[in-house]
Amino acid sequence: MTPILERLQSEQRFHDEQADERSEAYRTGQADLRFTDDAYLDHETWVRPAFAKLGDLRGKRVLDFGCGHGMAAVVMARAGACVDAFDLSPGYVAETKRRADANGVRVNAVVANGEELPYSDATFDAVWGCAILHHLDLPKAAAELHRVLKPGGVAIFCEPWGGNPLLSFARRFLPYPGKQRTPDERPLVKADLVPLRAAFPGLTVQGFQFLEMIRRVSPKAGRLLRGTDRVLIRTVPSLKNWCRYLVVTLSRG
């Protein structure tokens, strides 16, 4: 088996297991497939401002790139978009379809690999992805993103960032809620932006959760620091390299 195939199968198994756990929670009534837009847009501080970068989605054809649990796909469909979605995990794709049905929207979800997309050239007006690029071979993914985006289209990705050595230490050694990850994934670093910028020269990034990253262990303290973060990052843009997450904007000219 090739290293690439081993990586893909490992990723698929990990996320299928997560989908299976949630499926059991839905079956036993511990969780609900139905949700409000706010429940998704406000579950992390970067999601709502990143989503706003997609613009007016009414009548647009959009792609949920690595759809996971399918919440973003549903929010985009409720905003009036024609939504396609894919994930490497069949379990995630099944969950996305069930979630779309439960929320009364239409989403065309398929099993696919983000490095080999099953869509025609210049198909999408916009692409959304959350915590997906750092799993991929970025030169391949960037080429595919450029291929499927229409001229003038935009792709927005929310990604964990690895520029802060103290945060890297915590991610590696300290316990905290939601730490589970696949063996091959790692946060993006500056070198990872190179192939993205080669395909999308106008790439921009915005940092989120500098001091507020403490919310991982103390949600109340994190909320108190949110306003401080906004001021600090706006005043000293280089602090984005020390943030927990980046929002990456890719525009096709």
C-alpha positions as a Python dict, from the first residue, in 0.01 Angstrom:
ca = {
    (1, 'M'): (0, 0, 0),
    (2, 'T'): (134, 344, -92),
    (3, 'P'): (187, 612, 177),
    (4, 'I'): (-82, 826, 12),
    (5, 'L'): (-338, 546, 27),
    (6, 'E'): (-241, 468, 387),
    (7, 'R'): (-295, 834, 481),
    (8, 'L'): (-634, 850, 311),
    (9, 'Q'): (-754, 527, 470),
    (10, 'S'): (-635, 640, 814),
    (11, 'E'): (-820, 970, 777),
    (12, 'Q'): (-1133, 793, 659),
    (13, 'R'): (-1133, 547, 951),
    (14, 'F'): (-1084, 821, 1209),
    (15, 'H'): (-1370, 1034, 1082),
    (16, 'D'): (-1602, 740, 1022),
    (17, 'E'): (-1556, 651, 1389),
    (18, 'Q'): (-1649, 1006, 1491),
    (19, 'A'): (-1956, 995, 1268),
    (20, 'D'): (-2056, 659, 1420),
    (21, 'E'): (-2036, 806, 1771),
    (22, 'R'): (-2262, 1096, 1675),
    (23, 'S'): (-2503, 864, 1495),
    (24, 'E'): (-2548, 674, 1820),
    (25, 'A'): (-2609, 1003, 2004),
    (26, 'Y'): (-2881, 1095, 1751),
    (27, 'R'): (-3036, 749, 1779),
    (28, 'T'): (-3057, 768, 2158),
    (29, 'G'): (-3182, 1127, 2166),
    (30, 'Q'): (-2865, 1269, 2321),
    (31, 'A'): (-2819, 1497, 2019),
    (32, 'D'): (-3042, 1649, 1751),
    (33, 'L'): (-2975, 1681, 1381),
    (34, 'R'): (-3184, 1997, 1375),
    (35, 'F'): (-3013, 2321, 1471),
    (36, 'T'): (-3029, 2698, 1426),
    (37, 'D'): (-2788, 2895, 1209),
    (38, 'D'): (-2656, 3070, 1520),
    (39, 'A'): (-2560, 2736, 1677),
    (40, 'Y'): (-2313, 2685, 1393),
    (41, 'L'): (-2206, 3041, 1321),
    (42, 'D'): (-2126, 3115, 1686),
    (43, 'H'): (-1969, 2786, 1795),
    (44, 'E'): (-1623, 2942, 1743),
    (45, 'T'): (-1535, 3310, 1721),
    (46, 'W'): (-1394, 3295, 1367),
    (47, 'V'): (-1691, 3120, 1201),
    (48, 'R'): (-1940, 3406, 1167),
    (49, 'P'): (-1689, 3665, 1034),
    (50, 'A'): (-1543, 3404, 799),
    (51, 'F'): (-1887, 3307, 672),
    (52, 'A'): (-1963, 3670, 600),
    (53, 'K'): (-1675, 3671, 350),
    (54, 'L'): (-1880, 3439, 126),
    (55, 'G'): (-2118, 3727, 56),
    (56, 'D'): (-2479, 3694, -56),
    (57, 'L'): (-2533, 3325, -136),
    (58, 'R'): (-2879, 3352, -289),
    (59, 'G'): (-2882, 3168, -620),
    (60, 'K'): (-2510, 3085, -597),
    (61, 'R'): (-2366, 2739, -646),
    (62, 'V'): (-2140, 2665, -351),
    (63, 'L'): (-1926, 2377, -227),
    (64, 'D'): (-1882, 2259, 131),
    (65, 'F'): (-1524, 2133, 98),
    (66, 'G'): (-1484, 1850, 349),
    (67, 'C'): (-1835, 1879, 488),
    (68, 'G'): (-1792, 1677, 808),
    (69, 'H'): (-2115, 1691, 1009),
    (70, 'G'): (-2286, 1899, 738),
    (71, 'M'): (-2387, 2199, 946),
    (72, 'A'): (-2219, 2453, 714),
    (73, 'A'): (-2387, 2295, 413),
    (74, 'V'): (-2728, 2335, 578),
    (75, 'V'): (-2660, 2698, 675),
    (76, 'M'): (-2557, 2779, 317),
    (77, 'A'): (-2865, 2605, 177),
    (78, 'R'): (-3088, 2803, 415),
    (79, 'A'): (-2917, 3118, 286),
    (80, 'G'): (-3046, 3036, -62),
    (81, 'A'): (-2745, 2861, -216),
    (82, 'C'): (-2743, 2553, -434),
    (83, 'V'): (-2512, 2338, -223),
    (84, 'D'): (-2278, 2054, -312),
    (85, 'A'): (-2078, 1887, -37),
    (86, 'F'): (-1819, 1614, -15),
    (87, 'D'): (-1612, 1435, 242),
    (88, 'L'): (-1361, 1151, 240),
    (89, 'S'): (-1565, 982, 515),
    (90, 'P'): (-1879, 792, 406),
    (91, 'G'): (-2001, 829, 764),
    (92, 'Y'): (-1979, 1207, 744),
    (93, 'V'): (-2153, 1211, 406),
    (94, 'A'): (-2438, 1001, 547),
    (95, 'E'): (-2465, 1239, 843),
    (96, 'T'): (-2472, 1542, 612),
    (97, 'K'): (-2757, 1390, 412),
    (98, 'R'): (-2952, 1310, 728),
    (99, 'R'): (-2893, 1659, 867),
    (100, 'A'): (-3009, 1822, 544),
    (101, 'D'): (-3327, 1613, 548),
    (102, 'A'): (-3390, 1691, 916),
    (103, 'N'): (-3358, 2064, 848),
    (104, 'G'): (-3568, 2063, 532),
    (105, 'V'): (-3301, 2167, 282),
    (106, 'R'): (-3139, 2008, -20),
    (107, 'V'): (-2768, 1925, -22),
    (108, 'N'): (-2598, 1709, -285),
    (109, 'A'): (-2338, 1523, -76),
    (110, 'V'): (-2091, 1266, -212),
    (111, 'V'): (-1784, 1075, -96),
    (112, 'A'): (-1473, 1230, -253),
    (113, 'N'): (-1110, 1326, -195),
    (114, 'G'): (-1020, 1696, -173),
    (115, 'E'): (-711, 1631, -383),
    (116, 'E'): (-916, 1487, -674),
    (117, 'L'): (-1252, 1664, -691),
    (118, 'P'): (-1535, 1506, -895),
    (119, 'Y'): (-1662, 1839, -1030),
    (120, 'S'): (-1627, 2011, -1366),
    (121, 'D'): (-1408, 2313, -1425),
    (122, 'A'): (-1546, 2651, -1312),
    (123, 'T'): (-1845, 2499, -1131),
    (124, 'F'): (-1866, 2699, -808),
    (125, 'D'): (-1922, 3062, -717),
    (126, 'A'): (-1792, 3001, -366),
    (127, 'V'): (-1625, 2732, -154),
    (128, 'W'): (-1636, 2692, 223),
    (129, 'G'): (-1407, 2472, 430),
    (130, 'C'): (-1345, 2435, 802),
    (131, 'A'): (-1038, 2254, 943),
    (132, 'I'): (-978, 2065, 618),
    (133, 'L'): (-677, 2208, 430),
    (134, 'H'): (-431, 2097, 698),
    (135, 'H'): (-525, 1735, 621),
    (136, 'L'): (-437, 1763, 251),
    (137, 'D'): (-155, 1765, -1),
    (138, 'L'): (-179, 2142, -52),
    (139, 'P'): (-33, 2174, -405),
    (140, 'K'): (-290, 1920, -527),
    (141, 'A'): (-576, 2073, -327),
    (142, 'A'): (-489, 2427, -441),
    (143, 'A'): (-486, 2322, -806),
    (144, 'E'): (-823, 2152, -767),
    (145, 'L'): (-972, 2453, -588),
    (146, 'H'): (-857, 2684, -865),
    (147, 'R'): (-997, 2448, -1126),
    (148, 'V'): (-1349, 2418, -982),
    (149, 'L'): (-1391, 2785, -885),
    (150, 'K'): (-1548, 3019, -1137),
    (151, 'P'): (-1350, 3331, -1235),
    (152, 'G'): (-1429, 3585, -966),
    (153, 'G'): (-1515, 3308, -720),
    (154, 'V'): (-1396, 3297, -360),
    (155, 'A'): (-1293, 3017, -124),
    (156, 'I'): (-1293, 3067, 252),
    (157, 'F'): (-1113, 2829, 487),
    (158, 'C'): (-1087, 2829, 867),
    (159, 'E'): (-769, 2647, 969),
    (160, 'P'): (-567, 2573, 1283),
    (161, 'W'): (-242, 2768, 1279),
    (162, 'G'): (98, 2650, 1398),
    (163, 'G'): (294, 2975, 1430),
    (164, 'N'): (285, 2994, 1810),
    (165, 'P'): (547, 2765, 1973),
    (166, 'L'): (373, 2778, 2312),
    (167, 'L'): (46, 2668, 2153),
    (168, 'S'): (232, 2395, 1962),
    (169, 'F'): (365, 2266, 2295),
    (170, 'A'): (15, 2267, 2445),
    (171, 'R'): (-132, 2090, 2142),
    (172, 'R'): (132, 1820, 2170),
    (173, 'F'): (158, 1763, 2542),
    (174, 'L'): (-136, 1910, 2737),
    (175, 'P'): (-483, 1756, 2773),
    (176, 'Y'): (-786, 1965, 2674),
    (177, 'P'): (-1139, 1903, 2540),
    (178, 'G'): (-1165, 1812, 2173),
    (179, 'K'): (-796, 1728, 2131),
    (180, 'Q'): (-858, 1420, 1916),
    (181, 'R'): (-689, 1432, 1577),
    (182, 'T'): (-565, 1203, 1303),
    (183, 'P'): (-204, 1075, 1305),
    (184, 'D'): (-105, 1274, 994),
    (185, 'E'): (-267, 1611, 1055),
    (186, 'R'): (-84, 1917, 1183),
    (187, 'P'): (-170, 2288, 1191),
    (188, 'L'): (-79, 2500, 892),
    (189, 'V'): (247, 2695, 900),
    (190, 'K'): (387, 2970, 676),
    (191, 'A'): (538, 2720, 430),
    (192, 'D'): (191, 2576, 370),
    (193, 'L'): (70, 2910, 238),
    (194, 'V'): (323, 2898, -47),
    (195, 'P'): (135, 2653, -274),
    (196, 'L'): (-194, 2824, -189),
    (197, 'R'): (-51, 3163, -283),
    (198, 'A'): (96, 3019, -603),
    (199, 'A'): (-255, 2923, -716),
    (200, 'F'): (-422, 3229, -563),
    (201, 'P'): (-178, 3526, -561),
    (202, 'G'): (-431, 3745, -380),
    (203, 'L'): (-444, 3515, -75),
    (204, 'T'): (-520, 3694, 252),
    (205, 'V'): (-525, 3569, 611),
    (206, 'Q'): (-693, 3689, 930),
    (207, 'G'): (-599, 3568, 1277),
    (208, 'F'): (-840, 3469, 1555),
    (209, 'Q'): (-789, 3377, 1920),
    (210, 'F'): (-460, 3521, 2038),
    (211, 'L'): (-524, 3563, 2412),
    (212, 'E'): (-873, 3425, 2372),
    (213, 'M'): (-735, 3078, 2298),
    (214, 'I'): (-746, 3029, 2675),
    (215, 'R'): (-1115, 2951, 2622),
    (216, 'R'): (-1007, 2591, 2550),
    (217, 'V'): (-952, 2549, 2924),
    (218, 'S'): (-1156, 2843, 3060),
    (219, 'P'): (-1451, 2948, 2839),
    (220, 'K'): (-1550, 3239, 3066),
    (221, 'A'): (-1199, 3387, 3065),
    (222, 'G'): (-1184, 3341, 2688),
    (223, 'R'): (-1501, 3543, 2638),
    (224, 'L'): (-1362, 3825, 2851),
    (225, 'L'): (-1050, 3841, 2634),
    (226, 'R'): (-1233, 3848, 2299),
    (227, 'G'): (-1255, 4226, 2279),
    (228, 'T'): (-892, 4262, 2382),
    (229, 'D'): (-793, 4028, 2099),
    (230, 'R'): (-978, 4236, 1841),
    (231, 'V'): (-792, 4550, 1942),
    (232, 'L'): (-451, 4383, 1969),
    (233, 'I'): (-467, 4201, 1635),
    (234, 'R'): (-597, 4509, 1455),
    (235, 'T'): (-323, 4725, 1610),
    (236, 'V'): (-39, 4475, 1563),
    (237, 'P'): (-122, 4264, 1254),
    (238, 'S'): (186, 4043, 1302),
    (239, 'L'): (17, 3893, 1609),
    (240, 'K'): (-189, 3679, 1372),
    (241, 'N'): (112, 3447, 1357),
    (242, 'W'): (56, 3375, 1728),
    (243, 'C'): (-316, 3307, 1694),
    (244, 'R'): (-487, 2972, 1730),
    (245, 'Y'): (-676, 2989, 1399),
    (246, 'L'): (-647, 3162, 1063),
    (247, 'V'): (-920, 3245, 816),
    (248, 'V'): (-771, 3206, 469),
    (249, 'T'): (-937, 3383, 174),
    (250, 'L'): (-860, 3260, -178),
    (251, 'S'): (-1000, 3459, -470),
    (252, 'R'): (-983, 3347, -830),
    (253, 'G'): (-921, 3632, -1069),
}
